[in-house]
Amino acid sequence: MKLRLMWILWPAFLAAGLMELLVFGLVDPQDIQWLGQFENEVSRKTFYALSFFAFWAVTATSSAMTCLLANSPFEKNRCTMNPEDRPHGCNKKPN
């Protein structure tokens, strides 16, 4: 489980960092308007941090979906129970 979590979070962290560099290399957070009004209540550092975590959440979701869809049929259909402990009618082959 820890390994899968690292497969998801580490590439997402790197991608979020890259997105942060690309987006805020072109956009100044102080120039962003929300609903037609300037919002200067949040400092640049806070805006950068919140944006980074939003980017990280989106890219982590993408990585999680990739891990979910990358499971082979063997991993999905594997029965982890011992053959003698399986309920009657379980046709799965032993590992």
N, CA, C and O atoms as a DFTB+ gen file, in Angstrom:
380 C
 N C O
     1  1       0.817      -1.195       0.000
     2  2       0.000       0.000       0.000
     3  2       0.869       1.271       0.000
     4  3       0.580       2.238      -0.705
     5  1       1.951       1.240       0.819
     6  2       2.842       2.399       0.860
     7  2       3.482       2.642      -0.496
     8  3       3.659       3.785      -0.918
     9  1       3.827       1.554      -1.174
    10  2       4.457       1.679      -2.484
    11  2       3.495       2.321      -3.482
    12  3       3.888       3.214      -4.234
    13  1       2.268       1.884      -3.494
    14  2       1.269       2.479      -4.392
    15  2       1.036       3.950      -4.075
    16  3       0.871       4.773      -4.975
    17  1       1.024       4.268      -2.786
    18  2       0.838       5.660      -2.388
    19  2       1.987       6.528      -2.900
    20  3       1.769       7.660      -3.333
    21  1       3.197       6.001      -2.849
    22  2       4.339       6.750      -3.375
    23  2       4.273       6.838      -4.908
    24  3       4.689       7.843      -5.483
    25  1       3.762       5.807      -5.563
    26  2       3.577       5.865      -7.019
    27  2       2.609       6.991      -7.379
    28  3       2.709       7.570      -8.460
    29  1       1.702       7.295      -6.506
    30  2       0.696       8.331      -6.767
    31  2       1.214       9.714      -6.358
    32  3       1.163      10.656      -7.149
    33  1       1.709       9.834      -5.131
    34  2       2.020      11.154      -4.586
    35  2       3.318      11.767      -5.104
    36  3       3.381      12.980      -5.307
    37  1       4.357      10.955      -5.322
    38  2       5.630      11.536      -5.751
    39  2       5.558      12.127      -7.161
    40  3       5.963      13.276      -7.337
    41  1       5.059      11.399      -8.186
    42  2       4.943      12.037      -9.500
    43  2       3.971      13.225      -9.485
    44  3       4.170      14.205     -10.203
    45  1       2.926      13.129      -8.667
    46  2       1.978      14.246      -8.569
    47  2       2.653      15.468      -7.962
    48  3       2.385      16.593      -8.384
    49  1       3.522      15.265      -6.980
    50  2       4.264      16.366      -6.374
    51  2       5.155      17.045      -7.405
    52  3       5.188      18.273      -7.488
    53  1       5.874      16.253      -8.185
    54  2       6.754      16.812      -9.215
    55  2       5.953      17.553     -10.287
    56  3       6.346      18.633     -10.727
    57  1       4.839      16.974     -10.700
    58  2       4.005      17.622     -11.719
    59  2       3.398      18.919     -11.177
    60  3       3.307      19.909     -11.903
    61  1       2.986      18.920      -9.914
    62  2       2.422      20.138      -9.318
    63  2       3.482      21.238      -9.236
    64  3       3.183      22.409      -9.469
    65  1       4.708      20.863      -8.908
    66  2       5.784      21.847      -8.887
    67  2       6.040      22.435     -10.260
    68  3       6.250      23.640     -10.401
    69  1       6.023      21.582     -11.269
    70  2       6.217      22.059     -12.639
    71  2       5.061      22.966     -13.074
    72  3       5.279      24.004     -13.699
    73  1       3.839      22.567     -12.738
    74  2       2.683      23.406     -13.079
    75  2       2.765      24.760     -12.381
    76  3       2.423      25.787     -12.967
    77  1       3.218      24.760     -11.135
    78  2       3.366      26.006     -10.387
    79  2       4.354      26.936     -11.099
    80  3       4.097      28.131     -11.247
    81  1       5.478      26.377     -11.534
    82  2       6.473      27.187     -12.247
    83  2       5.929      27.732     -13.562
    84  3       6.136      28.900     -13.891
    85  1       5.237      26.884     -14.305
    86  2       4.720      27.313     -15.599
    87  2       3.609      28.353     -15.467
    88  3       3.619      29.369     -16.161
    89  1       2.660      28.099     -14.582
    90  2       1.519      29.007     -14.447
    91  2       1.958      30.355     -13.882
    92  3       1.603      31.401     -14.425
    93  1       2.721      30.336     -12.804
    94  2       3.063      31.601     -12.169
    95  2       4.305      32.249     -12.770
    96  3       4.712      33.326     -12.335
    97  1       4.906      31.608     -13.757
    98  2       5.899      32.282     -14.576
    99  2       5.229      33.228     -15.558
   100  3       5.849      34.171     -16.051
   101  1       3.951      32.965     -15.838
   102  2       3.200      33.779     -16.793
   103  2       2.137      34.661     -16.145
   104  3       1.733      35.668     -16.726
   105  1       1.677      34.292     -14.943
   106  2       0.566      34.989     -14.302
   107  2       1.010      35.507     -12.935
   108  3       1.619      34.781     -12.148
   109  1       0.699      36.751     -12.674
   110  2       0.959      37.333     -11.352
   111  2      -0.292      37.152     -10.497
   112  3      -1.375      37.566     -10.910
   113  1      -0.173      36.546      -9.319
   114  2      -1.359      36.318      -8.486
   115  2      -2.092      37.607      -8.099
   116  3      -3.297      37.578      -7.851
   117  1      -1.395      38.709      -8.048
   118  2      -2.045      39.967      -7.673
   119  2      -2.925      40.514      -8.793
   120  3      -3.764      41.382      -8.551
   121  1      -2.745      40.019     -10.009
   122  2      -3.536      40.487     -11.149
   123  2      -4.774      39.631     -11.416
   124  3      -5.550      39.942     -12.319
   125  1      -4.968      38.576     -10.658
   126  2      -6.095      37.671     -10.891
   127  2      -7.372      38.292     -10.335
   128  3      -7.384      38.821      -9.223
   129  1      -8.436      38.222     -11.115
   130  2      -9.734      38.746     -10.701
   131  2     -10.677      37.578     -10.415
   132  3     -10.673      36.578     -11.134
   133  1     -11.476      37.709      -9.372
   134  2     -12.500      36.723      -9.052
   135  2     -13.855      37.410      -9.182
   136  3     -14.143      38.368      -8.465
   137  1     -14.671      36.925     -10.084
   138  2     -16.007      37.473     -10.322
   139  2     -15.942      38.963     -10.657
   140  3     -16.801      39.738     -10.236
   141  1     -14.931      39.353     -11.408
   142  2     -14.812      40.726     -11.865
   143  2     -14.225      41.689     -10.859
   144  3     -14.131      42.884     -11.138
   145  1     -13.825      41.201      -9.688
   146  2     -13.263      42.076      -8.661
   147  2     -11.860      41.589      -8.308
   148  3     -11.586      40.388      -8.308
   149  1     -10.982      42.538      -8.007
   150  2      -9.646      42.188      -7.561
   151  2      -9.694      41.750      -6.109
   152  3     -10.334      42.401      -5.284
   153  1      -9.037      40.677      -5.799
   154  2      -8.958      40.181      -4.425
   155  2      -7.507      40.295      -3.972
   156  3      -6.690      39.448      -4.332
   157  1      -7.174      41.296      -3.210
   158  2      -5.816      41.495      -2.723
   159  2      -5.674      41.118      -1.253
   160  3      -4.682      41.483      -0.622
   161  1      -6.630      40.408      -0.702
   162  2      -6.600      40.062       0.706
   163  2      -5.591      38.957       1.005
   164  3      -5.105      38.854       2.131
   165  1      -5.276      38.143       0.025
   166  2      -4.373      37.011       0.215
   167  2      -2.997      37.401      -0.297
   168  3      -2.867      37.960      -1.386
   169  1      -1.963      37.101       0.497
   170  2      -0.608      37.427       0.068
   171  2      -0.179      36.496      -1.071
   172  3      -0.796      35.455      -1.301
   173  1       0.869      36.881      -1.766
   174  2       1.364      36.064      -2.873
   175  2       1.805      34.688      -2.392
   176  3       1.493      33.679      -3.024
   177  1       2.530      34.642      -1.275
   178  2       3.012      33.352      -0.769
   179  2       1.856      32.420      -0.434
   180  3       1.906      31.226      -0.729
   181  1       0.824      32.966       0.178
   182  2      -0.347      32.148       0.507
   183  2      -1.025      31.654      -0.763
   184  3      -1.431      30.494      -0.844
   185  1      -1.147      32.529      -1.748
   186  2      -1.775      32.139      -3.003
   187  2      -0.954      31.063      -3.707
   188  3      -1.514      30.108      -4.246
   189  1       0.383      31.213      -3.705
   190  2       1.251      30.187      -4.297
   191  2       1.079      28.848      -3.586
   192  3       0.992      27.803      -4.230
   193  1       1.032      28.885      -2.257
   194  2       0.897      27.640      -1.493
   195  2      -0.445      26.965      -1.760
   196  3      -0.499      25.759      -1.999
   197  1      -1.521      27.738      -1.720
   198  2      -2.849      27.165      -1.976
   199  2      -2.949      26.621      -3.391
   200  3      -3.551      25.572      -3.618
   201  1      -2.365      27.330      -4.335
   202  2      -2.383      26.870      -5.727
   203  2      -1.582      25.587      -5.875
   204  3      -1.995      24.670      -6.585
   205  1      -0.432      25.521      -5.203
   206  2       0.382      24.302      -5.282
   207  2      -0.407      23.104      -4.777
   208  3      -0.407      22.051      -5.415
   209  1      -1.087      23.249      -3.630
   210  2      -1.848      22.121      -3.097
   211  2      -3.036      21.767      -3.993
   212  3      -3.404      20.596      -4.090
   213  1      -3.626      22.739      -4.635
   214  2      -4.705      22.451      -5.587
   215  2      -4.146      21.695      -6.793
   216  3      -4.749      20.723      -7.246
   217  1      -3.003      22.134      -7.313
   218  2      -2.367      21.428      -8.432
   219  2      -1.987      20.012      -8.014
   220  3      -2.149      19.070      -8.790
   221  1      -1.480      19.857      -6.785
   222  2      -1.068      18.551      -6.294
   223  2      -2.280      17.626      -6.175
   224  3      -2.190      16.444      -6.508
   225  1      -3.396      18.147      -5.710
   226  2      -4.607      17.324      -5.583
   227  2      -5.088      16.844      -6.956
   228  3      -5.472      15.686      -7.114
   229  1      -5.065      17.731      -7.933
   230  2      -5.520      17.351      -9.282
   231  2      -4.587      16.308      -9.893
   232  3      -5.050      15.320     -10.463
   233  1      -3.284      16.521      -9.779
   234  2      -2.348      15.569     -10.380
   235  2      -2.317      14.252      -9.600
   236  3      -2.086      13.198     -10.194
   237  1      -2.543      14.289      -8.290
   238  2      -2.624      13.050      -7.508
   239  2      -3.857      12.243      -7.909
   240  3      -3.804      11.015      -7.977
   241  1      -4.947      12.921      -8.169
   242  2      -6.148      12.225      -8.644
   243  2      -5.882      11.557      -9.986
   244  3      -6.315      10.429     -10.223
   245  1      -5.179      12.247     -10.850
   246  2      -4.829      11.672     -12.138
   247  2      -3.924      10.449     -11.972
   248  3      -4.129       9.432     -12.636
   249  1      -2.935      10.542     -11.099
   250  2      -2.039       9.405     -10.855
   251  2      -2.791       8.242     -10.221
   252  3      -2.531       7.084     -10.548
   253  1      -3.712       8.538      -9.325
   254  2      -4.506       7.479      -8.687
   255  2      -5.376       6.763      -9.710
   256  3      -5.513       5.540      -9.669
   257  1      -5.957       7.516     -10.617
   258  2      -6.762       6.892     -11.670
   259  2      -5.897       6.010     -12.562
   260  3      -6.334       4.940     -12.987
   261  1      -4.679       6.449     -12.848
   262  2      -3.771       5.647     -13.650
   263  2      -3.435       4.342     -12.932
   264  3      -3.434       3.279     -13.553
   265  1      -3.151       4.411     -11.630
   266  2      -2.860       3.188     -10.860
   267  2      -4.073       2.266     -10.815
   268  3      -3.934       1.047     -10.915
   269  1      -5.238       2.834     -10.668
   270  2      -6.455       2.025     -10.633
   271  2      -6.662       1.298     -11.958
   272  3      -6.987       0.111     -11.977
   273  1      -6.475       2.010     -13.054
   274  2      -6.709       1.416     -14.369
   275  2      -5.568       0.517     -14.824
   276  3      -5.731      -0.241     -15.780
   277  1      -4.410       0.586     -14.157
   278  2      -3.262      -0.221     -14.555
   279  2      -3.287      -1.617     -13.945
   280  3      -2.442      -2.444     -14.288
   281  1      -4.228      -1.901     -13.054
   282  2      -4.316      -3.235     -12.458
   283  2      -4.636      -4.268     -13.526
   284  3      -5.507      -4.068     -14.372
   285  1      -3.917      -5.365     -13.465
   286  2      -4.164      -6.446     -14.418
   287  2      -5.369      -7.262     -13.959
   288  3      -5.758      -7.180     -12.794
   289  1      -5.963      -8.046     -14.853
   290  2      -7.066      -8.915     -14.441
   291  2      -6.642      -9.902     -13.353
   292  3      -7.450     -10.273     -12.501
   293  1      -5.376     -10.327     -13.379
   294  2      -4.895     -11.244     -12.340
   295  2      -4.974     -10.583     -10.965
   296  3      -5.396     -11.215      -9.996
   297  1      -4.570      -9.318     -10.877
   298  2      -4.618      -8.613      -9.594
   299  2      -6.056      -8.414      -9.128
   300  3      -6.336      -8.496      -7.933
   301  1      -6.950      -8.159     -10.044
   302  2      -8.358      -7.947      -9.682
   303  2      -9.024      -9.246      -9.227
   304  3      -9.821      -9.239      -8.289
   305  1      -8.700     -10.362      -9.890
   306  2      -9.398     -11.616      -9.634
   307  2      -8.658     -12.551      -8.693
   308  3      -9.102     -13.675      -8.460
   309  1      -7.550     -12.105      -8.157
   310  2      -6.750     -12.945      -7.268
   311  2      -7.511     -13.200      -5.974
   312  3      -8.068     -12.283      -5.370
   313  1      -7.523     -14.436      -5.570
   314  2      -8.174     -14.814      -4.310
   315  2      -7.071     -15.006      -3.279
   316  3      -6.187     -15.843      -3.463
   317  1      -7.117     -14.242      -2.203
   318  2      -6.061     -14.291      -1.200
   319  2      -6.308     -15.328      -0.114
   320  3      -5.461     -15.522       0.758
   321  1      -7.439     -15.987      -0.155
   322  2      -7.756     -16.993       0.854
   323  2      -7.080     -18.314       0.511
   324  3      -6.831     -18.611      -0.658
   325  1      -6.786     -19.099       1.538
   326  2      -6.263     -20.451       1.322
   327  2      -7.351     -21.294       0.664
   328  3      -8.533     -21.088       0.937
   329  1      -6.975     -22.239      -0.196
   330  2      -7.991     -23.044      -0.881
   331  2      -8.941     -23.769       0.072
   332  3     -10.120     -23.925      -0.246
   333  1      -8.460     -24.212       1.224
   334  2      -9.343     -24.937       2.160
   335  2     -10.275     -23.997       2.922
   336  3     -11.278     -24.444       3.479
   337  1      -9.958     -22.693       2.953
   338  2     -10.799     -21.720       3.666
   339  2     -11.824     -21.043       2.770
   340  3     -12.664     -20.288       3.260
   341  1     -11.771     -21.296       1.479
   342  2     -12.686     -20.623       0.547
   343  2     -14.106     -21.146       0.698
   344  3     -14.309     -22.324       0.994
   345  1     -15.077     -20.285       0.497
   346  2     -16.473     -20.745       0.575
   347  2     -16.804     -21.678      -0.593
   348  3     -16.140     -21.668      -1.629
   349  1     -17.828     -22.465      -0.397
   350  2     -18.264     -23.395      -1.449
   351  2     -18.687     -22.607      -2.698
   352  3     -19.421     -21.623      -2.603
   353  1     -18.229     -23.041      -3.831
   354  2     -18.606     -22.390      -5.073
   355  2     -17.577     -21.384      -5.564
   356  3     -17.755     -20.804      -6.635
   357  1     -16.515     -21.163      -4.815
   358  2     -15.472     -20.253      -5.260
   359  2     -14.557     -20.995      -6.216
   360  3     -13.824     -21.899      -5.815
   361  1     -14.604     -20.602      -7.498
   362  2     -13.885     -21.332      -8.519
   363  2     -12.486     -20.792      -8.780
   364  3     -11.820     -21.249      -9.709
   365  1     -12.043     -19.870      -8.016
   366  2     -10.754     -19.252      -8.280
   367  2      -9.632     -20.246      -8.015
   368  3      -9.686     -21.031      -7.069
   369  1      -8.634     -20.196      -8.855
   370  2      -7.503     -21.109      -8.741
   371  2      -6.606     -20.675      -7.581
   372  3      -6.561     -19.493      -7.239
   373  1      -5.895     -21.625      -6.980
   374  2      -4.963     -21.241      -5.914
   375  2      -3.809     -20.430      -6.481
   376  3      -3.456     -20.579      -7.651
   377  1      -3.215     -19.565      -5.647
   378  2      -2.100     -18.714      -6.090
   379  2      -0.819     -19.500      -6.197
   380  3       0.219     -18.943      -6.556
